Structure formats: structure tokens, C-alpha cells
Amino acid sequence: MPGDGPGDRRRPDIQGLRALAVGLVVVYHVWPGVLPGGFVGVDVFFVISGYLIIDSLTREVERRGTVDIPGFYVRRVRRLLPAASAAIVATVVLSLVVLEDSQLRRNLGDAIAASLQVANWRFALGPDAYAQATASVSPFQHFWSLAVEEQFYLVVPVVMIAVALLVRSSGLALLPTVATVLALLGAASLTLSVVLTSQAASIAYYSTVTRAWELLLGGLAALALRRLVLTRAASTSIGVVGVLLVLASATTMTTSMPFPGVLALVPVVGTILLLAAGTVERAGGVTVVLGVRPLTWLGDVSYSLYLWHWPIVVGALAVSGPTLGLLGGPVVIAASLIAAWASERFVERPFRRPTLAIPTPARRRQRRHVLLLGGAVTASVTAMGAIPLVVVEMQTSSVSTVASDHPGALALGGAPVPSGVPVAPDPRIALQDVPLVFRDGCISEDITTVDPGRDPRTCHYGDDGSTVQVVLVGDSHAAVLSTPLAALADQEHFEVTAYLRNGCPFTVRAPVGLGDCEAQNDRVLNLLTADPPDVVVVTSMTPFGYREALGWDWESFDAAVAGYTETVEILVDAAIPVVVVRDTPYMPFSPPDCVAAGRACSLTRSAAASQRDPLVEAALEVQGAVVADLTNHVCGPTSCDSVVGNVLVYRDNHLTDTYATTLSQALWTTVGPAIDA
């Protein structure tokens, strides 16, 4: 295991910095309103890891001329695998016993990804967004950052060996060559992060290649600080600036901002300044505070605390409701600290003890045994998630979705509903019943930007030879319409183009903090007005839904109406017919879980009507826009039920794709005349 800083001088302040990082993350997850940017604690961890690992590897190259890769991986296995495996096993049990059945299939898949250290890519390429904790969030979601570090650890020793070979063959100086290579790789990673943050936010957030620059910058800092000599006064000053940058990030940044990108430089630079401040032998100020025993103890258990706090939070939310509150929060934090202490004392510590007295041949055998044992543990943990997942797959694959047995929305129009037919989709797999644009990755693409490598058919559906062009715009609630619209496009011979983005309502005045969303909407508007389609179909989640699901809101309801009015007017002024689809009612509970539990799962029509839709109100003010109200195809005369025509209506706050498919004809009654107009 690497030491605590350049030269392996004991650095209590680094443990305190780890405590600060994990503290920000834990408070953010328990009380997201208190530290809306507490997620930057992960960025602090990234910088620390890069600082320590690259310094350690560089010193090894200086001593030995190369890197002992087996030894490096043995240390990683001993340090990281035992506690992570214990946390994964316990969280699988939590998923099986406490969390809802509708989340089980996803959670087991996440467990497998976590054990294989690829959780970040599962989340990057999946539909989930990383926001504040809710009971429906994966209890394995925090493993994304651990996967980033593990993937970095796989690559960086190989890079260092390549640099060592280059130095040996060319006669170049080691440290400048290492610094140059790290700087070039870091610059490429940061550039890609900035680009993808505006174009594919989920990939930018979770991807190793868009996060590597943070670890690389930490490594560059370690090399630079070898030669930088600071006075105590300078150390104190930069320490204050550093902690202010980190705390400012945690208190002012939000998940609605374009992060990581350029914004991540703020906590990263702050962390580097704090690391620099601690290089002074008798530093003062913030460095002294970070080195006090309570913080260093928290730093000692920070890895285990990070592992255990998140499933405890998610489990508590599953029991208590949507928020933990003032009483539940301290209980969760206390439980997390106890779990972290036990994990560090009885799992981490015994496995990471070095065996310095073992002779070299015996040490080599022990290394092989450690690596083999690590592989066996990983395989066992993976199997623990895979076996119940196979069982769930076998049980749910037997559910028939024959259209005549599952009329869905057609039942509200009088279609017969056979009795004794199982609900489709099964509530246990409802979260995976996603629309077309999720299945083909379109929701993650921003086709308003130029990408020479992009498939020209990306986000285009139906008859690509047709002269009739329909455009679908909006957020994930608009994405729900992609499947029925694509089916209509095939049937009626027109082409659909989808300009969609999760959490981005199609308006020139998005909720507070979603400036990048507005920029993408502006690009869409420019494309539409430059080459007008025959019809634009638009819908977005209501402000009620955004508040309940994401905690985002407009300045006022009138401001939301004004923004939508301006947007619709731009389209109408360009002679583009606009079909505004009223948003479906937001259910104040989880329909799949409610149905699985056999409870009453309805919302009254009066409660549904109280969820005002500013986009609809805007459309009613603009001549040339029409409203498609599908409420009567989702709700009955007095209530909105979770199951209609043997079909589960909602997968969460979105319609299931199975149900959305049954809305095709209802949607065509408005879209068809708009095309013909």
C-alpha cells in the first residue's frame, strides 16, 4: 500500500482530507438540501488517489527501473477487495430482503457490475441519472467511483513501465518525461470531459476516460511538490484558499449543473492546494485542523464508510419514505459509522497487513495465492448476484404479452379485458420496460452537435425515404412517446427525428440551474426553424413532477408558462404545426411496488387534475398549437389506476413501454390531422 504522501512522510492531513471528502458525500446523501454539491467529495478522493499512486509508482521506477506489477495488484487486492466484497454481499441481501421487488432485477445486475469493477460503465450507458438518494436509486450506485479508480489502477502501472522503457532507451530524464506524459493524457481527458459534459452528460459523469484527468492532475501535483518549497505563511494561505474552494463547490454546485467538465476544476484545484499546504514540515492553519485525531480516524475508516453508508441510506429510505428527516439522518449516519468501524477493524486491517519477513520465493507464492484468492472472491460475489438474477429472469420470461390479452389503454375505449391474465410487464422487471430511445441509446445522444463518427440514422425512425418529417422534442416523458410514434411512422410512412434529453424540458427558460439544457434547446430550435418539419410533437414533465422526482423547479409557475409560450411561438412563427401532449399524471407512490404488494394503487382524477401543466397552458395561448390530452387513455372516469387492461401503466413516474405502445391510436388522432393540415 502506498504511503501517505511524497517520500512516504506521514501525512495526517491527508487522512483528514479523506475525512472531509467522505463527510461531504455522506451529508449530501443524507441531507441533499444542506450540501447540494456534496458529490464533489468524490473528486477530492480522485485527486488524493492520483497523488499517492503516481508518486509511489514514480519512486518505484526511480529505485528499480520498472514497476512490480504483480506486487502492485496484490496490494490493491488486499487493500480494496475484502471490504468491497463484504459490502456487495450485504447489499445483495438487503436487495433480496428489504428493497422492493421491482428493483431486484436491476439491483442484482448492478451487484454483478460492482463486483467486476465496471459499475461506472453500466450507469454511464444506462438510463439512471446520479442525483440525490431516493428509495428507487440503486444501492450499488456509489460503486461507480470505485470502478473508475480500479480501471485507472489497471492502466497507470503499464503507462509507467512504458515511460521507464522510453527513458531507458532515449536517455531522457525520468521526472520530466513522466510529467509530460501525464500532462498530455490529462489534457486529453479534460478536453473530452468538457465536450461530453455538454453532449452526453451521463457518460461524462461516469466514464473513466472523462474522470482520469482528476487522478492524473493529482499525480502531477505529487511530482511538482517534490521541488516546491513553501514557507509556513504560504502553506497557511493556500490551505485556506483550498478548503474554501472545496467547500464552495459543495455548497453551491448542484446536479443540474454541467458537471464534471470545467466546473470540476474548482474542487480539484482546491484539493491540490490542500495537499500542497501539507508538504511543509510544521505547517499551520488548515493543515493542523485536518490532522486532528477525530478527522484522521474518520479518514482511516473513510473507504469503509463510503462503501457502507449508501446502502444504509437507500435501505432507510425504503423503510421511512422519501426523506430521512432530522431524526432519521443522525440514525443513518451513526449506523454508517458503526459499520465503517467494524469493516475497517475486522475486514480491512487484517487483510492489508504486510508480511515483510517472508523470503522471496515464499513471497512470490503468497502473491499468487492472493491474486488467485482475489479472483475466487470476485467470482463468488459475482455468482451471488448472478444466481438470483437468473431465477428472476426465468420467472418473468414466462409472462405472455399477447396484445389480445393485454389491451392496455384500449380497455378504456371498450376493448375486452380477459380475466386471469398476469400483469405485463411483471412488476419485478418494470424498471427495464423502457422506450425505444433508451434501448438504442438515442436518449444519451445530442444530435444537435456535429459528430463525423455518428451513425446518420441515430435518433431517426420510420420511413427514411419519406418527405413527411415529424420531430419529437422534450425530456424523458417525451421519450415515452418514441415507441408509439416510431410504430406510427412505420405504419403511416413518415419519418420521426428525436431531440430528447433526460431532465431537460423543451423551453427557452428551463428550471433554475439548467443553463446547459437551455443551450441544447436553442440548438434544436435553430435546426427546426432553419429546416421546418411537418409537425413538432412536444411534452415534458410538469413542475409538480420535477419537484417530486428531482427537486428542481422554475422560479414560478407563471415563469414556466412564459418560457413554454416563447418556445412554442418560435415554432409557430416558423410555420411549424405544434402538437403539445399533456403530461401523464404523476403518481405519488411506486406503482410497480404497490401492485406487487397487492395494495390499492390509484390516484383520483381530481388529484391528477391539480397537477397543472404549463406547457399545455402555453399551447392554449398560441394560435397554431394543438393539445393532445391522453389523460382519458391513462385514467378512468374517477381514478388513475396502476393497472389498465392487464398492463402495468407506470414503471416509475414514466409510463411502461408496454403501456405506451397501446397509446398509438390515441396519439394518431391528433398527430395525423396535424400532418395533413
N, C-alpha and C positions, 0 to 999 in steps of 0.2 A: 504493500500500500504506500503511495507517495506520502512524503511528509507534508507539513503544514505551510510551506512556502519556499521560495528560492533559497537554496542552501540548506533546506530542511531545518532551519531555525524554528524553534517552537513559536507558533503564532496564535496565541489565544484569541486575538481579534478576529481571525478567520473563522473560528468556531462561533464567535459572537455574530459575525456576518451571516453565517449559515442560520443562526437563530433568527436573525432579522428576516431572512428570506422565507423561512418556513412559517414564521409568525404572520407575515403579510398574506401568504397563501391561505393559512388556516382561518384567519379573521375574515378574509374575503369570502371563503366558502361558507362560513357560519353566518356572518352578517354582511352580505354583499353591499348593502347600502352604506355601511360605515367606511369600507375601503373598496370603492368601485374598481380601482386599478390594482388591487392586491395580487392579481395574477402576475405582475412583474416580478414577484418573488422567484418565479421560475427562471427568469432572465438573470437574476442575481446568481442563482445556482449554476447556470450555464457558464457564466464568466469565471466563477470560482473553480469549477471543474477544469476548464481550459487552462487556467492559470497554473493549477497544480500538476495536471497530467503532462502538459507540454514542457514545463520546467523539469519535471522528473525524467522524461524521456530524453530531453536535450542533455542533461547531466550524464545520463547513462551512455549516450553516444560519445560524449567527451571522454568518459572513462574507458569504455570498451570498444569504441569504434562502430558499434551497431546496437540493436535493441534485442534483448532476450524476449522474443515474442511469447514462447510458452510460459515463461515466468510472469510476464505482464498479464496474460489471460488468467493464469492461476490466481493472481492477486485480485483480479476483477471478479472471478467466480467466488472466491472466499468472501470478498467484501460485500458483494451485491446480491448474489443468488439466494442464500439461505433466507434472509428476511423477506425478499420479494416473493419467494415461493410460499412461505408461510402465509403472507398476506393474500396471495391469489387463492390458495386453498380455502382460507377462512371466508373470503368474499364469495367464492363459489357456493359454499354452504349458506351464506347469507342470501344469495340469489335464490337458492332452492327452498329455503325455509321462510324468509321474511318478505322478500320483494314479490311484486305481482307476477302472475303467470304470463301476462302479456309482454313482459320484459325479458323472460327467461331465455328465449332463443337468442336474442341479441346479446344478452349478458354472457352466455356461455361462449358465443363466438368471440366476444371481447376478451374473455378469460384466456382462450387459446392464443389470441394475438398478443396478449400481455406476456404470457409465458414464453412465447417465441421472440419477444422483443421487437414486434412490428406493429404495436398498437397505434403508433402515430400515423402509419400509412392507412390503417383501417379507418381511422377517424378522418384523415385527410381526404380520402376518396369516398367517404360515406356521407349520409345526409345530416348527421348530427353537428350542431354548432356548439362551440365551447363557450358557455355563458355561466351565470350563477347556478348553483346547485338547485335542482328540483328533484322530486321523488322519481321522476321518469328518466333522469340522467343516468348513464351507465356508471356503476360503482367502480369500473376499471378505467374510467376516462383519464385519471391522473397518470396512468402508466405511459401516456404518450411522451411525456418529457423524459422519462427513464429510457424509453426506446431510442429517443434522439441521442442521448448520451451513449448508450450501448453501441449504437451504429457508428457514432463518432470514434469510440474506442476501437472498433474493428478496423477503421481506416487509418487513424493517425499514426500507429506504430509502423505501418507499411510505408507511409509517407516519410517518416523519419529515417527508415532504413534506406529508402531511395535517395534522400538528401545526403545521408552518410556516404553512400556509394558515389554520388556526384562529387562530393567534397574530396573523397579519396582519389578519384580519377582525374580531377581537374586542378587540384591544389588550391581551391577556394577556401576562404575562412569559414568555419562552421557556423558561428552565430549569425553573421550577416546573411549567409545562404539560407539558413533556417528561417530567419525573419522575412527575407524576400519571398520565399515560397509561401509562408503562412499569410503574408500580406496579400499576395496575388489571389490565393484561394479565398481569403476573407472578403476581398473586394468583389470577387465574382459572386460569392454567396450573398453579400449585402445587396448587390445590384439586382440579383434575381428575387430577393425578398421584397425589395421596393416595387418591382414590376408586378410580381404575383399578388402582392397585398391589394393592389387595385383591380386585378383581373380575376384572381382565383383565391379569395381570402382564406378559405378553409385549408387549401394546400399550403399557402404561405405560412399559416399559423402552425401547422403540424409537421411540415416537411423537414427532414434532416438537412437537406441542401440549403434551405432558406433560414435555418437556425444555426448552421455551423459557424457562421461568421462571429457569433457571440462567444463561442468557445475559443475560436481562433484569435479573437481580439484579446481575450483573457491570456492566452498563451504569449501573444506579442508583448503584453504588459509585463509578464514574468521576465521575458528576455530584456526588455528595456530597463526594468527596475534594477537589474543587476548593476548597471553603471550609473544609475541616477542616485545622487546623494542629496538628501533633503535635510534642511535644518528642522529643529523641533517646531519652530513657528510655522514653517511652510507645511509641515505634516499636519499640524492642528488646523490650519486654514483649509487645505484641500480635503481634510476629513469632514469638516463642516459642510463644504460645498457638496461633497459626495453623498452624505446622508440626506441633505436637502433634496438633491436630485432624485434619489430613490424614493423618499417619502412623498415628494411632489408627484411622482409618477403614480404611486399607489393611491393617492387621494384625488387626483384629477382625471386620470385616464379611465376609459370605460370600454366595454366590449363592443360598443357601437363605433369606436374609432378605428381607422385603418392601421391595425397592428398585426405583425411587428413593424415591418418597413422602417422608415426613418424614425418613427416615434420610439422604437426600441433602443435607439442610441442613448436616450436620456437615462434609463436605469442602468444600461451597460456602462456608460461613461461614469455614472455615479459610483458603481461598484468598483471600477478600476481605480478611481480616486481614493476610495476607502482602502483598497488593497495597497496602494502606494503609500498612504498615510501610515500604514502599519510597518513599513520597512525600516523606519527609524528605530534605533535600539531602545531608546527611552522616550517613545512617542507619548504625546499627551492628548487631551481633548477626547474626540470621539473614539479613538483607538483604545484609550483606557476604559471607556464605558463598555465597549464591545468585549473587552477582556475580563469583565467581572464574572464571578463564578456562576450566578444563575443563568447568564446568557451562554457561557461556554458549555454548561450542562445541557442546555436546550440545543446547542449546536451539536453536541455529542450524539443526541438522540434524533437529530433532525431528519436523517434518512428514514428511520422507522416511523417517525411522526408523519412524514409526508406519505408514506405507504398506507398507514392505518387510519388517518383522520378522515379521508374521503369516503371510504365505505361506511364508516361510522356515521358521517353526516348524511349520506344517502339513506342508510337504514333508519336513522332517526326521523328523517323527513317522511319516509314511507309509513311510519307509525303515527307521527304527530300531525302531519298535514303540510301545507305548502311552505311554512316558515317555522323556524325553531324558536323565535321569540327571545325575550330577555332571560327566561328561566332555562329553556332548552339549550340555548347556546353554551352557557357555562358547563352544563352537564356533559354535553358532547365534547367540549374542549378537555374537561377533566378525564373523561373516558379515553380520549385520544392520547393524552399524556401518559396515562397508566399503561395503555397498550404499547406505546412507544418505549417506555422504560423497560417493560418486560421483554419486548422484542430485542432491544439493544443489549440487555443484560444476558439473556438466555439463548439468543439466536445469533445476533451479530458477533458479539465479543468472542465466544468460544471458537467460532469458525475462522476468525481473521488473525488469531494468534500465530505469529511466525515460528518456525522450528529451525532456529539458526544452527543448532548443534548437529543436525543430521548430515552425515557425509554426502559428498556429491553424488555417487551412484544411487544412494538411498533417496536423496532429494529428487533426483530425476524420476525414480519410480513413484515417489509421492506426488509429483506433478502430474504424471499420467493418471494416477488414481483420482486426483482432484478433478481433472478435466473429464474423466470418464464418469465420475460420480455426478459432476455438474450436468453432463448430458443425460444421465439417467433420471436425475431430479426433474430436469426440464421436460423430459418425455413423460414422466409420471404426472406432473402437474398439467401438462397439455392433455393427457388422457382423461384427467378428472373433469375437464371441461368438455372434451370431445364425446365421451360416452353418454352423458345425459343429453347432449345435443343431438346425437344420433337417435336416441329414444324419442325426443320431441319431434324430430323430422319424420320418423316412421309413423307416429301417432297423427300428425297433422296432415301428412300427404294423402291420407285416406279420405279426406273431406272432399266431396264432389261439388263442383261449381257449375253444374249444368244450368243453362240460362232459364229453362222452364221451371226448375226447382228453386231458383234464386232470382225472382223478378226484380228485387230491389225497388228502385224508385217507381217502376211501372206499377207496383202494387197500389200506390197512392192514386193511380189513374184507373184502378179497377181490375188489374190483372190478377188472376187467381194465385193464391199462395198455398202451396201444398203443406200439409202438416207433417210433423215428424221428421223434418229435414234439418240436418245440423247447420248451424250458422256458418256462413263463409264471409270473410276468412275466419279461421279459428282465432279466437282472441289471443292465443299464445303467439301467433305469428303476425298479428295485425300491424305491428310497427314496421314490418318489412313489406307491407302491401302498399307500395309507393307508386307514384305516377311514372309515366314514360320518361320524362325528362330527368328523373332521379336514376332510373335504371340505366340510361345510356350516358349519364354524366353531363348532360346539357346544363343542368342547374348550376354546375361549377364552372361553366364556360362564360366568358364575357365576349361575345362575338361582335361587339361594337368596336373592338380593337383589332389591329392588323396582326395576324399571325400566319406567316407563309406556310408553316407546317400543319396548320389546322385542316382537317377534312372539310371541304366546301359544303358538305351536306350536314355538318354539325348544326343541330337545333333547327333543321328543316324537315318537314314531314309531309306526307301525302304525295300528290302528283307533281313531280318537279318539272314537268313539261307544261303545266297549266299556266294560263295568263291571269288566272284569278288568284290573288295573293291576300291571305289573311295573316295578321300578326297578333300574337298573344303576348301581352306585357303584364308585369306585376311581380308580386312576391311569391312565396311558396304556396299561398292559397290560389294564386293564378296557375301555378304549376299543376294543381289538382285537375285543371281542365285540359291539360295537354293530351291525356289519353283519349277522352271522348272527342276532342277536336281533331286529333290525328285520325281517328276512325272515320269521322265525318269527311275528312279531306280525302281519304282513300275512296270512300263511297260516292262522294259528290264531285270528285275530280277538281279539287283546288289544292293549293299549297299553303302550309302553315309554317311560319317562322316564329320561334320563341325567343323573346328577350326577357329572361327571368333572372331573379336573384333572391336568395333567401334573405328574409328580413329587410327587404327594400321595397316599400310601396312606391308605385309609379306616380310620383308627384315631384314638382319642382321645389316643394317645401316639405322635405322629409322630417320625421321626428328629430328632436334636438340631438345633435351629435352625429348624425348620419350624413355628413357632408359628402363622403365618397359615393354614397348612394345617389345623391343629387347629381354628382358629376356623371355617373353612368346613365342616369335618366336623361340628362341633357344630350349625351351622345346618341341615345336611342331616338329622342325627338328630332335631332338633326338628320338622322338617317331616314326617318319616316317622312319628314317634310320634304327632303330632297328627292325621294322616290316614293310617292304616296302609294300605299297598298289599297286594296279594295275595302278592307274592313280592319279596324283595330278592336280586339277584344281585351278588356282590362278588368281586373278585380284585385282587391287587396284586403288583408285582414283589417277588421275595424280597430279603432283606437282602444276599445274595450279589450279586444283580444291581445293587442300589443302590450297593454298594461299588465294583463293577467299572465301572459306567456313569457314576456321578455323584460317587463319593467320599463319599456320605452314609451314615450308619449310625445304628442305635439304640445306646443305652448298652450293651445286651447282647441276646442272642437271647431270653433269658427275659423281658426288658422288652418286646420286640416281641410275644411271645406274650401277655403280660399285657394290653397295650394292645388287641390284637385281641380277646381274650376279653371284656374290659369292653365293647367296642363291640358285639360280637355279642350279648352278654347284654342290652344295652339294647333291641336289636331284638326278640329273642325274648320278653323280658318284656312287650313291647307286642303280643304275639301275632302277630308278623310272621314267616312262614317265611323262612329264610335259606338260599340256595344259595351255598356257597363254592366257587369254581372254582380248582383248584390251578394255580399259575403254570406256564407252559411253561418248559422248561429254557433256561438262559442259555448261549448258545454262546460259547466263549472266542476267537472269531475272527469275521471278517465273512463270513457265508455267501454274499452276492452276489459278493463279490470272489473268494472261494475257488472258487465254481462257475465264474465267468468265466475263472479261471486253469486250470481243469481239474484241480484238486488234490483229494485225499481230504478230504471235508468232513463229518466225523461226530464225534459225542460219544458215548461209551459210556453205556449205561443206568446203570451203577454211578456214573459221574461225575455224571450227571443226578440220580440219587437222593441224592447227597451235598449237593445244594443244598436244604437244608431250608426248608420254607415255614411260617412262624409262624402265618399266617392259617389254614392247614389244621389245624395242631396246636391252635389255639384252637377251631376249629369242632368238633373231635372231643371237646372237653371240655364243650361246651354242648349240652344236650338241646334239640332243636328246630331245629338247624342240620344241613344235609346237605352232603356234599362231592361235587363233580363233578370227577373226575380224568380229564382229557383226554390224559394222557401217552401212553396206548396208541393215541391217534389222531394223535399227532405223531411218536412214536418206534416203531421196530420192536422185536422181542424183545431184541436185543442192542445196538442203537445208535440214536441220533437223527441222522437224515441231513438234509442241507440241501435235497435234492430228494426229494419223495414224490409218486408218481402224476403225474409230469411237471410238478409245480408247485413253484416255489421256496418253501420253508417260511418263511424269515425275510427281512425287509428290512434289519434291523439286529438289535437284541435283541428286536424285536417281530415277530410273525407278519405275513407279507404279507396284504393284504386278500383276495387271490385264494385263499390257503390257508384263511384264517379262514372264508370263505364255505362251504367244504366241510365245516366242523365243525357246521353247523346241526343235523343229525340227532342227532349225538352229544350236543350240548348239550341238545336237547329231551328226551332220555331221563331227564334229572334235573329240568330246569325244568318240563316238562309235569306229572309227578306232583306236584311241589310246588304248582303252581297248583290242581290238582284236590283236593289234600289238605284 
